[in-house]
Amino acid sequence: MLQAILDDVRTAKAKDPAAESTAEVLLTYSGLHAVWLYRLAHVLWERDLHLIARVVSQFARFLTGVEIHPAADIGDRLFIDHGMGVVIGETAEIGDDVLMYHGVTLGGNSMRRKKRHPTVEDGATIGVRASLIGDITIGEEATVGAGATVLEDVPPGVTVAGVPAEPIDDEVAVERCVSPPQD
């Protein structure tokens, strides 16, 4: 457990240029606090202590503004930058080394008790206020742009943006920012 916390702190310092010290990260990073409390709730959930697990997850939500269902499956070194407003649903799966920004939703699209939330594979980045809905997969090292609504799988290494999200060509995106389209 201590090793996981130290890994999380190192990850935060590596992924957040504003992180100035280990003490600052340990004491003030609500995204990390939410993940640590999730890990406790998840252990309780796995031991069939569902009510206690849900109480812990709601306490974490109250403290951090991040809601993670204790049944979600989360890998190592998830870093939720700023945290507030993140919602991770019951059947969501998140791999290792994922970077997620505030306001992200990993939501379901079914009332049936089945896999109904997204899978986010290793190394993916999910931008501010992105909504990933349903049993979809965000591939390894993929990037979801800020404000995107993702309703379909995203292949590994691909960047998507927009509503609904579509793959973007990084060179075209940069060109549009530098010089607007000509009529």
VOBA-1610 file (N, C-alpha, C; in pm, whole numbers, padded with zeros to 5 digits, always signed):
BEGIN
Met+00083-00120+00000Met+00000+00000+00000Met+00087+00126+00000Leu+00189+00128+00086Leu+00278+00244+00092Leu+00349+00264-00042Gln+00390+00155-00106Gln+00457+00165-00236Gln+00363+00224-00340Ala+00236+00185-00338Ala+00136+00239-00432Ala+00119+00389-00411Ile+00115+00433-00286Ile+00101+00576-00257Ile+00224+00652-00308Leu+00342+00598-00283Leu+00464+00664-00332Leu+00467+00669-00485Asp+00422+00562-00551Asp+00412+00562-00698Asp+00316+00670-00745Asp+00202+00682-00677Asp+00103+00784-00713Asp+00161+00925-00698Val+00235+00947-00592Val+00296+01079-00569Val+00399+01108-00678Arg+00483+01010-00711Arg+00581+01028-00819Arg+00511+01058-00952Thr+00400+00988-00978Thr+00324+01010-01101Thr+00269+01153-01105Ala+00213+01198-00994Ala+00158+01334-00988Ala+00268+01437-01014Lys+00383+01416-00954Lys+00493+01511-00974Lys+00543+01508-01118Ala+00538+01393-01182Ala+00582+01382-01322Ala+00481+01441-01419Lys+00352+01431-01388Lys+00249+01472-01483Lys+00193+01611-01456Asp+00227+01671-01344Asp+00176+01804-01311Asp+00293+01899-01287Pro+00320+01988-01383Pro+00433+02080-01366Pro+00416+02176-01248Ala+00293+02188-01195Ala+00270+02276-01080Ala+00307+02210-00947Ala+00329+02079-00947Ala+00363+02008-00823Ala+00503+02047-00779Glu+00513+02109-00661Glu+00642+02159-00615Glu+00712+02068-00515Ser+00634+01987-00440Ser+00700+01903-00340Ser+00614+01780-00311Thr+00679+01680-00254Thr+00608+01559-00214Thr+00504+01592-00108Ala+00539+01676-00013Ala+00444+01713+00093Ala+00320+01780+00034Glu+00340+01870-00063Glu+00227+01937-00127Glu+00134+01836-00194Val+00191+01742-00267Val+00111+01641-00337Val+00036+01555-00235Leu+00105+01507-00134Leu+00042+01422-00032Leu-00075+01491+00036Leu-00060+01619+00064Leu-00159+01690+00145Leu-00270+01759+00067Thr-00245+01793-00060Thr-00341+01881-00128Thr-00398+01829-00259Tyr-00361+01713-00305Tyr-00408+01665-00436Tyr-00533+01578-00419Ser-00649+01641-00437Ser-00776+01572-00414Ser-00797+01453-00507Gly-00745+01459-00629Gly-00756+01345-00720Gly-00687+01222-00664Leu-00572+01242-00601Leu-00503+01129-00538Leu-00578+01080-00415His-00630+01172-00336His-00706+01133-00217His-00827+01048-00259Ala-00892+01088-00367Ala-01008+01012-00416Ala-00968+00871-00458Val-00856+00859-00527Val-00809+00726-00571Val-00773+00641-00451Trp-00707+00699-00351Trp-00670+00621-00232Trp-00793+00573-00157Leu-00894+00659-00143Leu-01016+00616-00076Leu-01092+00514-00161Tyr-01087+00529-00294Tyr-01146+00428-00382Tyr-01081+00292-00355Arg-00950+00289-00343Arg-00880+00161-00322Arg-00928+00092-00194Leu-00951+00170-00089Leu-01008+00114+00034Leu-01149+00062+00008Ala-01231+00142-00057Ala-01369+00102-00087Ala-01372-00023-00175His-01280-00031-00270His-01275-00146-00361His-01242-00275-00285Val-01149-00268-00190Val-01117-00386-00108Val-01242-00430-00031Leu-01314-00335+00025Leu-01437-00368+00098Leu-01540-00430+00004Trp-01553-00375-00117Trp-01648-00427-00216Trp-01613-00571-00251Glu-01485-00595-00273Glu-01439-00730-00310Glu-01465-00831-00197Arg-01476-00784-00075Arg-01505-00871+00040Arg-01654-00876+00070Asp-01736-00833-00027Asp-01882-00833-00016Asp-01936-00745+00096Leu-01860-00642+00131Leu-01906-00542+00228Leu-01954-00420+00149His-02058-00443+00067His-02100-00342-00030His-02149-00213+00034Leu-02229-00221+00139Leu-02280-00100+00202Leu-02166-00015+00258Ile-02073-00077+00328Ile-01960-00002+00385Ile-01875+00057+00272Ala-01856-00020+00166Ala-01780+00030+00051Ala-01846+00153-00009Arg-01979+00149-00023Arg-02051+00265-00078Arg-02044+00385+00016Val-02047+00361+00146Val-02033+00471+00242Val-01896+00536+00227Val-01790+00454+00216Val-01655+00508+00197Val-01648+00588+00066Ser-01708+00535-00041Ser-01701+00606-00170Ser-01778+00739-00164Gln-01888+00742-00091Gln-01963+00867-00078Gln-01890+00967+00012Phe-01820+00918+00112Phe-01736+01004+00195Phe-01626+01065+00108Ala-01565+00983+00022Ala-01462+01033-00070Ala-01520+01141-00162Arg-01640+01117-00212Arg-01707+01215-00298Arg-01729+01346-00224Phe-01774+01337-00099Phe-01797+01456-00017Phe-01667+01534+00002Leu-01557+01463+00029Leu-01429+01529+00055Leu-01363+01585-00071Thr-01375+01513-00182Thr-01293+01544-00300Thr-01370+01592-00422Gly-01500+01567-00427Gly-01576+01601-00548Gly-01559+01499-00659Val-01496+01386-00627Val-01473+01278-00724Val-01555+01158-00680Glu-01637+01105-00772Glu-01720+00989-00741Glu-01671+00869-00820Ile-01620+00770-00747Ile-01572+00646-00809Ile-01649+00531-00745His-01723+00457-00828His-01795+00342-00774His-01694+00239-00725Pro-01716+00181-00606Pro-01618+00086-00553Pro-01602-00042-00634Ala-01695-00072-00724Ala-01681-00192-00807Ala-01598-00168-00933Ala-01571-00042-00964Ala-01489-00011-01082Ala-01353-00079-01068Asp-01291-00107-01182Asp-01161-00176-01183Asp-01056-00077-01231Ile-00969-00032-01140Ile-00872+00072-01171Ile-00731+00020-01150Gly-00647+00040-01251Gly-00508-00004-01246Gly-00421+00090-01164Asp-00292+00077-01182Asp-00194+00154-01105Asp-00169+00292-01166Arg-00137+00385-01078Arg-00090+00519-01114Arg-00192+00600-01194Leu-00322+00583-01165Leu-00422+00674-01222Leu-00399+00811-01159Phe-00386+00915-01244Phe-00372+01050-01192Phe-00489+01133-01241Ile-00569+01180-01146Ile-00683+01267-01176Ile-00641+01407-01138Asp-00610+01490-01238Asp-00562+01625-01214Asp-00679+01717-01182His-00676+01782-01072His-00777+01872-01018His-00898+01799-00964Gly-00941+01692-01028Gly-01041+01603-00972Gly-01186+01643-00978Met-01223+01756-00930Met-01362+01792-00909Met-01451+01752-01027Gly-01562+01688-00995Gly-01663+01656-01095Gly-01640+01527-01172Val-01536+01453-01141Val-01511+01325-01210Val-01609+01221-01158Val-01668+01144-01251Val-01758+01034-01217Val-01711+00910-01292Ile-01685+00802-01217Ile-01641+00675-01275Ile-01741+00568-01233Gly-01813+00513-01331Gly-01922+00421-01304Gly-01880+00281-01264Glu-01979+00204-01222Glu-01962+00072-01162Glu-01882-00027-01246Thr-01908-00035-01376Thr-01840-00136-01458Thr-01725-00078-01539Ala-01683+00043-01505Ala-01569+00105-01573Ala-01442+00029-01542Glu-01352+00025-01641Glu-01221-00035-01623Glu-01117+00067-01670Ile-01016+00090-01587Ile-00912+00186-01619Ile-00777+00117-01602Gly-00693+00127-01705Gly-00562+00063-01701Gly-00461+00142-01620Asp-00336+00110-01640Asp-00226+00175-01569Asp-00187+00306-01639Asp-00135+00400-01559Asp-00074+00523-01610Asp-00170+00610-01692Val-00296+00613-01652Val-00396+00696-01719Val-00396+00834-01654Leu-00406+00937-01739Leu-00417+01075-01695Leu-00558+01123-01727Met-00627+01174-01626Met-00764+01217-01641Met-00778+01356-01578Tyr-00847+01446-01647Tyr-00866+01581-01595Tyr-01004+01597-01533His-01028+01713-01473His-01153+01736-01400His-01275+01731-01492Gly-01386+01692-01431Gly-01514+01692-01501Gly-01537+01574-01593Val-01450+01476-01593Val-01463+01360-01682Val-01573+01267-01629Thr-01652+01213-01722Thr-01753+01113-01687Thr-01728+00986-01765Leu-01718+00875-01692Leu-01718+00742-01753Leu-01854+00684-01720Gly-01951+00710-01808Gly-02090+00679-01778Gly-02146+00560-01853Gly-02256+00510-01801Gly-02324+00397-01862Gly-02436+00442-01954Asn-02483+00348-02035Asn-02594+00378-02125Asn-02700+00269-02121Ser-02708+00196-02012Ser-02804+00088-01999Ser-02845+00075-01853Met-02968+00031-01831Met-03016+00006-01696Met-02994-00141-01657Arg-02949-00223-01752Arg-02928-00365-01723Arg-02798-00386-01646Arg-02794-00491-01567Arg-02675-00523-01490Arg-02579-00600-01579Lys-02502-00526-01655Lys-02404-00582-01748Lys-02290-00482-01759Lys-02189-00513-01838Lys-02081-00418-01866Lys-02143-00302-01942Arg-02146-00184-01882Arg-02215-00070-01943Arg-02137+00061-01935His-02013+00053-01884His-01928+00171-01871His-01800+00149-01953Pro-01728+00256-01982Pro-01608+00247-02067Pro-01491+00172-02005Thr-01406+00126-02095Thr-01275+00072-02061Thr-01172+00170-02115Val-01081+00215-02030Val-00974+00306-02069Val-00843+00231-02051Glu-00774+00208-02162Glu-00652+00126-02156Glu-00530+00208-02113Asp-00420+00137-02088Asp-00297+00195-02035Asp-00251+00318-02112Gly-00211+00420-02035Gly-00146+00537-02093Gly-00237+00635-02163Ala-00367+00615-02157Ala-00460+00707-02224Ala-00469+00838-02146Thr-00506+00945-02217Thr-00529+01076-02156Thr-00671+01118-02189Ile-00746+01159-02086Ile-00885+01200-02103Ile-00895+01346-02061Gly-00932+01432-02156Gly-00934+01576-02134Gly-01049+01626-02049Val-01039+01752-02010Val-01135+01821-01925Val-01278+01804-01979Arg-01368+01766-01889Arg-01512+01754-01917Arg-01547+01660-02032Ala-01461+01566-02063Ala-01494+01466-02165Ala-01595+01369-02106Ser-01687+01322-02191Ser-01786+01223-02151Ser-01766+01099-02236Leu-01740+00989-02171Leu-01723+00860-02239Leu-01842+00777-02196Ile-01925+00738-02292Ile-02054+00677-02257Ile-02067+00538-02316Gly-02101+00442-02232Gly-02130+00306-02276Gly-02012+00212-02269Asp-02033+00090-02315Asp-01931-00014-02315Asp-01841+00005-02436Ile-01754+00104-02427Ile-01660+00136-02534Ile-01519+00122-02479Thr-01422+00119-02570Thr-01283+00107-02529Thr-01202+00223-02584Ile-01127+00287-02496Ile-01031+00390-02534Ile-00895+00320-02533Gly-00834+00308-02651Gly-00712+00229-02666Gly-00591+00287-02595Glu-00487+00204-02586Glu-00362+00245-02522Glu-00307+00372-02587Glu-00262+00463-02502Glu-00197+00588-02545Glu-00289+00677-02630Ala-00419+00651-02630Ala-00513+00737-02703Ala-00536+00864-02622Thr-00585+00969-02690Thr-00616+01095-02625Thr-00758+01136-02660Val-00835+01173-02558Val-00970+01225-02577Val-00964+01373-02544Gly-01000+01457-02641Gly-00992+01601-02623Gly-01093+01655-02523Ala-01064+01774-02474Ala-01151+01842-02379Ala-01290+01859-02437Gly-01391+01830-02357Gly-01530+01851-02396Gly-01584+01749-02495Ala-01506+01650-02531Ala-01552+01550-02628Ala-01658+01460-02568Thr-01747+01412-02653Thr-01843+01309-02616Thr-01811+01186-02699Val-01764+01081-02632Val-01717+00961-02701Val-01821+00851-02687Leu-01870+00804-02802Leu-01974+00702-02805Leu-01928+00574-02873Glu-01809+00575-02930Glu-01756+00460-03002Glu-01611+00436-02959Asp-01561+00316-02986Asp-01423+00281-02952Asp-01325+00379-03015Val-01215+00403-02944Val-01105+00485-02995Val-00983+00394-03006Pro-00927+00380-03127Pro-00811+00291-03143Pro-00688+00341-03066Pro-00596+00251-03037Pro-00473+00291-02966Pro-00400+00404-03040Gly-00351+00501-02962Gly-00268+00608-03017Gly-00342+00716-03093Val-00474+00706-03104Val-00552+00802-03182Val-00602+00914-03091Thr-00610+01035-03145Thr-00667+01150-03075Thr-00806+01176-03131Val-00904+01191-03042Val-01040+01223-03084Val-01084+01353-03017Ala-01173+01424-03084Ala-01227+01549-03030Ala-01364+01572-03090Gly-01443+01656-03023Gly-01572+01696-03076Gly-01690+01623-03015Val-01809+01664-03063Val-01936+01607-03018Val-02017+01572-03141Pro-02033+01445-03173Pro-01966+01331-03112Pro-01818+01329-03152Ala-01738+01263-03071Ala-01593+01261-03094Ala-01559+01189-03223Glu-01463+01247-03295Glu-01411+01188-03418Glu-01259+01201-03416Pro-01192+01108-03484Pro-01045+01119-03490Pro-01003+01249-03557Ile-00896+01306-03507Ile-00842+01426-03569Ile-00700+01401-03612Asp-00661+01466-03717Asp-00524+01460-03766Asp-00449+01572-03698Asp-00348+01539-03619Asp-00277+01640-03542Asp-00221+01752-03629Glu-00170+01719-03748Glu-00116+01822-03836Glu-00225+01917-03882Val-00343+01863-03916Val-00455+01946-03960Val-00502+02034-03844Ala-00510+01977-03723Ala-00554+02054-03607Ala-00460+02170-03580Val-00329+02147-03587Val-00231+02253-03565Val-00245+02359-03675Glu-00260+02315-03799Glu-00273+02409-03910Glu-00397+02498-03893Arg-00508+02441-03847Arg-00630+02520-03826Arg-00608+02626-03719Cys-00531+02591-03617Cys-00505+02686-03509Cys-00415+02799-03557Val-00321+02768-03648Val-00226+02867-03695Val-00288+02957-03801Ser-00358+02897-03895Ser-00420+02976-04002Ser-00560+02922-04031Pro-00662+03004-04007Pro-00800+02960-04030Pro-00823+02925-04178Pro-00923+02837-04205Pro-00951+02800-04343Pro-00986+02921-04429Gln-00943+02919-04551Gln-00970+03027-04647Gln-01099+02998-04722Asp-01177+03099-04751Asp-01301+03082-04830Asp-01272+03076-04977
//
